[in-house]
């Protein structure tokens, strides 16, 4: 399987256009970085890429935890704007307890997530981050929204968007849900509880949930009742 940068180096026009637009959103919002997640057929928001390592870490963190601004923006269809994660209030920290903790541990202070959709068609979400607290100005917000419209159109123009932007492999969510089914059988619990167990173990061990899922599917890992 080709790595994302290898595909980009080969000149994948659709991915190259998306990377350019994501970089443009960083400039438009005067932020430090941006990441992109797409909504798979499973309903999961799956990380695609980011403008830097922190942005990519935030996308994978949200996929592992099942919580965060991109998750909410994709599900609700509305922007999620948080100018200061450390002063976000109890409602937000109750909704994203682990995301807030892990994002601030990476020195991220502000996040701004935007849904990518046309009408009822939900494609995913993009989020921008800042290392310093602060809101987007009215002009910055308008420019970012304009870039997000272009991102959405670029996604619609991309052939086989869900398969192509899972980078030539099975969508991450499919492997996670297959692993959850196996954990459900191992523990004799519901599929929802099995998915919670997977996410809890991935977070506790500091590994991406898709890597843990791969170990379960390939028989290298079994779940026992004493696991979290």
N, C-alpha and C positions, 0 to 999 in steps of 0.2 A: 504493500500500500504506500502510495506516495505521501510524503509529509506535506502540510499546507504550503510551506515555503517553496518546496520543489514544484508543486503545481503552479504556484505563482511565477516561479522562475521560467517555467515552460510557456508562460504567456497565456494562461487561462483568461480569456477576455472578461468573462462575467465576474470571476473572483477579483481580477485586477480592478475592475470598475468599482466593486464594493469596497475594496481596500482604500481606493482613492476617496470615495464618498465618506467613509468612516473617518479618514484623516481630515477631510474638509469639515466634518462636524466638530472635531476638536478645535479647529481654528475658529469656527463660527461661534462656539460657546465660550472660548477662552478658558478651556479646561485642560486637564493633564492627559487624558486618554479616553478611549471609547472602546466598547466591545459589542459584539453582535451575537444574538442567539436566534435560532429558528425554531418554529413550532413544528414538531414531527407529527406523523399520523397517530402516534400514541397519545398526543396531547402534551407531551413534555416539551419544555423549552430547552433546546440543546445548544451548547456552546459551539460557535463556529470559529471565530478568531477575534483578536483585539489589536489595538494599535501598539501595545507594549505588554510586558510581562504582567504588570499589575492588572491591566484590563482583562487579560486572558484568565488570570487567577480568579478575578471576580465572577467571570462567566462560569467557570468550572465550579466555583464555590456554590453558586446559586443552583446549578444542576445537581450537585451532591446533596445540598440541604433541602432542596425543594421550596426555597423561600428567598425573597429578595425583590428588588425593584423591577427587574426584568420579568420575573414570574408574575408579579401583580399587574404590570403594564400589559403584558401579553394576554392575561386572563380578562382584565377589565376593559381593555380597549382605550384606556385613558392614560395620559402621562402621569408619572410618579416623580415628584420633585422634592428632594430632601436637601435643603441647603446646609444642614449641619447634623450629621449622624449622632454626635455626642450630645446634642440638645434636642433630639427629635421627639422626646416625650414618651410616656409609658405605653401609649397605644401602638406606636411603631415598634418599640423594643419588644412588646408582647407579640407582635405579628412576625417579626424577624429577629428573634433573640440571638441566634447563632450567627446570622449574617452580619448584624450590627457589630457584634464582638469581633468577628474575624476581619471585617473590613477596616474597622478602626485600628486593629492590631497591625494592619498593613499601611497605616497612616492615611487612609482614605477618610475624608471628612464630609464630602458632599457627593451625592449621586443624583442623576437625572435620567430617568428611563422613559422611553417613548415607544408606543406600540407601532408595529408595522402592519397595516391592514388596508384593504380596499373593501369598503362596505362590510359584508359579513365574513369576508375572507381574511382570516388571521394568519399572518406569515411569521410573526415572531416579534422581537423587540430589540432595541439598541439602548445601551446606557452609557452615559458620560460620567466621569468622576473627576473630582478635584482633591488635591492634597491639603487645601485650605478651605475653611468654611466660606459660604457665600452663595447668594441666589444668582440665577441667571437674570440679567437685565431684560427689559422688554425687547430691546433690539436683538440681544443675543438669542433669546427664546425664539423670536420670529425667524432668525437666520437658521437656527438649528432645525426648527420645524420644516423649513423649506428644504434643507438637506435630507431630512427623513422622508419627505415626499419623494425625493429622487432615489433614495435607497429602496423604497417600496416599489417604485417603477422598475428599478434595475432587477429586483427580485422577480417581479412578474415577467420580465423579459427573458430571464434566465431559464433555459430549457431544463426540465427535470430538477427544479429547485431543491426539493426535499432530498433526492438522492445525490445530486451533484454537490450540494453543500454539506453533506455528511462526509465529504472528502473521499468519495469512492468506496465507502464501506457501509455496512449495515448501520442504520441510525442508532445512536447511542441508546435512546430510550427503549428500543426493541430488546437489546441485550439485557438491560436492567430489568425489564418486565419479565423476560424469560427467567432470569436469575431469581426474581421475586417469587415466581411460580414454584421453583425448586425449593426455595427457603420455606414457602408455605407448606409444602409436602414434608419437609424435614422437621418442622416445628408443629405441624398440625394446627396452624392458625389461619387467619384470613389473608387474602392477598394484600389488603391495605396494611395490615400489621407487619407482614413480611417485608413490604417496601420500607416501612418505618425502620425495621431492624437493619436492613441493608444500609440505609442512610446513616443511622446511628453508628454502625460499626465503621463505615467509611470515614465519617467525621472523626470518631475517636482515634482511629489509626492514622489519620492524615493522608489517606489515599483517595484518588478520584473514584467515584462510585462505579464508573464503567470498568475500571481495572478490577475492583472487587467483584463485580458481576461476572467478569470474564473468568475469574478463578472459580466462582461457584458453578458456572455453566460447564467448565472443563473438568470439574471434579477435584480441583486442587483445594477446595475449601468447602467445609460443611458447617452448618449452624447447629449449635447446641442450645438447650434451654437456658444455660447460665450466661450466654452472651447477651449484651445490652439490646 
